[in-house]
């Protein structure tokens, strides 16, 4: 074979290879163009939690709880809502069972520019609590939040707000008038992910009376979660709440708290 024939053969093979490459690229591009674009991630996030604690023996006690959360977050606005419920019964020896815990609590918060170093927010809460002898407690307020740490593994912030509150006591042998009070609220939150499975969340609030009276609320909540997969997690939570006016309304103690084991689902 002459050198010119070799060159023509090599040129034909190269041209065929280029044409095949162009056809494959055009076909792949056409298929990619025909495929629908990937949907952007939803700004809505939610979770549902069911938990319980059970004791038996001389003292039989069961506490069941549920917690649901829904939030919409972007750089300009964050809207979050939470509804919590607890119900407990207990009996000592052969005495009849009595209801020892019944709680409903709802919270709604709107945060403006939540990703900024300092943001402002408004919040509203509702509470009904058997242990604290509260038939209903409504509060609404506004404040500012300082984002101390915010990165992929850790989120820590501190909030200061002023709120107006109205509390109606449960029926008892003594009639208590509705209590209206203004409160200053300090709230510290911390969330940390140790890895892709284990994480901890803690929140502590202190709410003294804005008038300087010795009336205050203290709340502490710590929760550990272990992710079984992308959706389901095991949960261990410890909560403690202190109300300086609980005994005045007929409650047995200032505190009510519990440790609960549960399972959570998030989306």
Secondary structure as the mmCIF struct_conf table of DSSP 4:
data_model
#
loop_
_struct_conf.conf_type_id
_struct_conf.id
_struct_conf.beg_label_comp_id
_struct_conf.beg_label_asym_id
_struct_conf.beg_label_seq_id
_struct_conf.end_label_comp_id
_struct_conf.end_label_asym_id
_struct_conf.end_label_seq_id
HELX_RH_AL_P HELX_RH_AL_P1 UNK A 3 UNK A 34
BEND BEND1 UNK A 35 UNK A 35
HELX_LH_PP_P HELX_LH_PP_P1 UNK A 36 UNK A 42
BEND BEND2 UNK A 43 UNK A 43
STRN STRN1 UNK A 44 UNK A 55
BEND BEND3 UNK A 57 UNK A 58
STRN STRN2 UNK A 59 UNK A 73
BEND BEND4 UNK A 75 UNK A 76
STRN STRN3 UNK A 77 UNK A 92
TURN_TY1_P TURN_TY1_P1 UNK A 93 UNK A 94
BEND BEND5 UNK A 95 UNK A 95
HELX_LH_PP_P HELX_LH_PP_P2 UNK A 96 UNK A 97
STRN STRN4 UNK A 98 UNK A 112
BEND BEND6 UNK A 113 UNK A 113
TURN_TY1_P TURN_TY1_P2 UNK A 114 UNK A 115
BEND BEND7 UNK A 116 UNK A 117
STRN STRN5 UNK A 118 UNK A 129
TURN_TY1_P TURN_TY1_P3 UNK A 130 UNK A 133
STRN STRN6 UNK A 134 UNK A 150
BEND BEND8 UNK A 151 UNK A 153
STRN STRN7 UNK A 154 UNK A 169
HELX_LH_PP_P HELX_LH_PP_P3 UNK A 170 UNK A 171
BEND BEND9 UNK A 173 UNK A 174
STRN STRN8 UNK A 179 UNK A 193
BEND BEND10 UNK A 194 UNK A 197
STRN STRN9 UNK A 198 UNK A 209
TURN_TY1_P TURN_TY1_P4 UNK A 210 UNK A 211
BEND BEND11 UNK A 214 UNK A 214
STRN STRN10 UNK A 216 UNK A 227
BEND BEND12 UNK A 228 UNK A 231
STRN STRN11 UNK A 232 UNK A 243
TURN_TY1_P TURN_TY1_P5 UNK A 244 UNK A 250
BEND BEND13 UNK A 252 UNK A 252
BEND BEND14 UNK A 254 UNK A 254
STRN STRN12 UNK A 255 UNK A 266
#
